[in-house]
Amino acid sequence: MRVFGIPLLILMLAWFVVGCDTPAKSASGQGVEGPLRIQGVGYVEPCTEIRRLSFARPGIIGTELVVLGEVVKAGSLLMRLECGEELAAVRLAEAHRAETQAALELLQAGAHPDGIRALEGKATAAQAELDMARQEADRAQVTFKAQASSAAEYDRVLGLLRVKQAHWESCEREASQMRHWVRKEDLAAAAARVAVAAAQREAARATLALTELRSPIDGVVLEILRRPGESSGSPTGESALLVGDTEHLRVRAEIDEAQVAQLHRGLKASVRPRVGTATAIAAKITDVKRIMGKKTVFANTSVERKDIDVLQVFIELPAGTRLPLGLEMDVEIFGDTAATGLSSNGPAPSRN
């Protein structure tokens, strides 16, 4: 007993110390939650992500309208393919649209007022001649009955009356036609021709738009990958230009699959460039991706595992932060207590 007393005492003390360091169990059998501290790596990107722009159709780049680093607005024209044929088609369609619109307006205006007045004057003169022929026919009838004139003379006067009657009716019809120059069917046909011309113009403009590359966002020209004279590349494969919003940055960080249950929006974070002595930047998690993925950013340490799945989190940087896009960052996420189950974001993320 005297030989083994001291070692036995040392063993008992060691067991006591280890037992004190073991986390206490709660009534439910789970470990008591402690301070949350998660580390990862990521890189700087725009909050809107980098937009890789490509033309909607193949062609040869004709005009480059921006320079590297230029600030652009959403909808700004950045590049244009060679498009002489498309521009000519637009001009032709616009001219045809103007022509049909003018024809419609001419119909809507009706006949020229001076033309109407001229025909009405002609009808008035014909009416006066008709009245005189009637009076002469009345006198010829009286003399014929009194046998003071021949039947041939009477027939001549009646024939002249019929000629004057026909002439007056013709003048009246011409004046009426001029007053009612446009029929509703004519107007409908003219309006239809205008609509067809307008559709052809829009089709030509849409074809021209396929030769244009416009910015989808407010941002900065980050890279120009194609120059005038070069092929525009494939619409689905090769980009011609990169645009991004450098005023609002975030860090896209990758977190080990073993720690994803502790992540949720609103957690505090600290990010620092992996090289240099820059001061850490305080930020917070603004979003957590809902699907697991393979690791793409590596710390290149001896203990780093490269075959694990990761979950990406997005950490928005304070306004006014100026960092190069793509800069690798060390990320530390922390909070008061360790949350579980992604309670702020719903169920645990799925694997791709």
Secondary structure, DSSP 4 states (H G I P E B T S, - for coil): -TTTHHHHHHHHHHHHHHHHHSPPBPTTSPBPP--EEEEEEEEEEETT--EEE--SS--BEEEE---TT-EE-TT-EEEEE--HHHHHHHHHHHHHHHHHHHHHHHHHH-S-HHHHHHHHHHHHHHHHHHHHHHHHHHHHHHHHHTTSS-HHHHHHHHHHHHHHHHHHHHHHHHHHHHHT---HHHHHHHHHHHHHHHHHHHHHHHHHHTTEEE-SSSEEEEEE---TTSB---TTT--SEEEE-TTSEEEEEEEEGGGGGG--TT-EEEEEESSS-PPPEEEEEEEE-SEEEE-------TT--SS-EEEEEEEEPPTT----TT-EEEEEEEESS---TTTTT-SPPEE-
